[in-house]
């Protein structure tokens, strides 16, 4: 699953277009490296979102299809 799609599907970022924009600006890192929106997310990847609301999260699982609000936290855990 693409990075921008993952971030919007699990509710970390509300819209995929916004996730795409911030990754294109270099505000998203995966495993310590800048990541483009098309980066293929894998389990155990550590995603760092920079900006006003900086946070780091670890990918637990990759969703297939849409995810309900109740299940979003099954796919990632916040590290900081």
matplotlib code that plots the C-alpha trace (Angstrom):
import matplotlib.pyplot as plt

x = [0.0, 1.3, 2.4, -0.1, -2.9, -1.9, -1.8, -5.3, -6.8, -5.8, -6.8, -3.4, -4.0, -7.6, -7.2, -5.0, -4.2, -2.9, -0.8, 0.6, 1.4, 3.3, 5.4, 6.3, 7.5, 9.8, 7.9, 7.5, 10.3, 10.2, 12.9, 15.0, 14.8, 12.6, 9.8, 7.7, 4.0, 4.3, 6.6, 5.3, 4.6, 5.7, 5.1, 7.5, 8.3, 8.7, 7.0, 8.0, 5.6, 7.3, 5.5, 3.4, 2.1, 5.2, 4.8, 6.3, 4.4, 5.2, 3.3, 1.8, -0.2, -1.2, -5.0, -6.8, -9.7, -11.3, -10.9, -13.6, -12.7, -12.9, -10.2, -7.7, -5.4, -5.0, -2.7, -0.2, 1.1, 2.3, 5.9, 6.1]
y = [0.0, 3.5, 5.7, 8.5, 5.9, 4.2, 7.5, 8.4, 5.0, 4.5, 8.0, 9.5, 12.2, 13.1, 13.3, 11.4, 14.6, 16.2, 13.1, 13.3, 17.0, 16.7, 13.8, 15.7, 18.6, 16.2, 16.3, 12.5, 10.0, 6.3, 4.5, 7.7, 8.6, 11.0, 9.1, 9.9, 9.4, 6.2, 4.5, 1.0, 0.7, -2.5, -3.9, -2.6, 0.6, 3.6, 6.7, 10.2, 13.1, 16.5, 19.8, 21.5, 18.1, 16.0, 12.3, 8.9, 5.7, 2.1, 0.1, -3.0, -4.3, -3.2, -2.8, -4.2, -1.9, 0.7, 0.7, 1.6, 4.2, 1.4, -0.7, 2.1, 1.6, -2.1, -1.0, 1.3, 2.3, 5.8, 5.8, 9.5]
z = [0.0, -0.9, 2.0, 1.3, 1.0, 4.3, 6.2, 5.1, 5.4, 9.0, 9.9, 10.7, 8.1, 7.1, 3.4, 0.9, -1.0, 2.2, 2.9, -0.6, -0.3, 3.0, 1.7, -1.5, 0.7, 2.6, 5.9, 6.1, 6.8, 6.8, 8.7, 8.9, 5.2, 3.3, 1.7, -1.4, -1.5, -3.6, -1.1, -0.4, 3.3, 5.0, 8.5, 11.1, 9.1, 11.4, 10.0, 11.2, 10.5, 10.9, 11.4, 14.0, 15.2, 14.9, 15.7, 15.1, 14.5, 13.8, 11.2, 12.7, 9.7, 6.2, 5.7, 2.8, 1.8, 4.0, 7.8, 10.3, 13.0, 15.6, 13.9, 12.8, 15.8, 14.9, 12.0, 13.8, 17.2, 18.2, 19.3, 20.2]

ax = plt.figure().add_subplot(projection="3d")
ax.plot(x, y, z, "-o")
ax.set_aspect("equal")
plt.show()
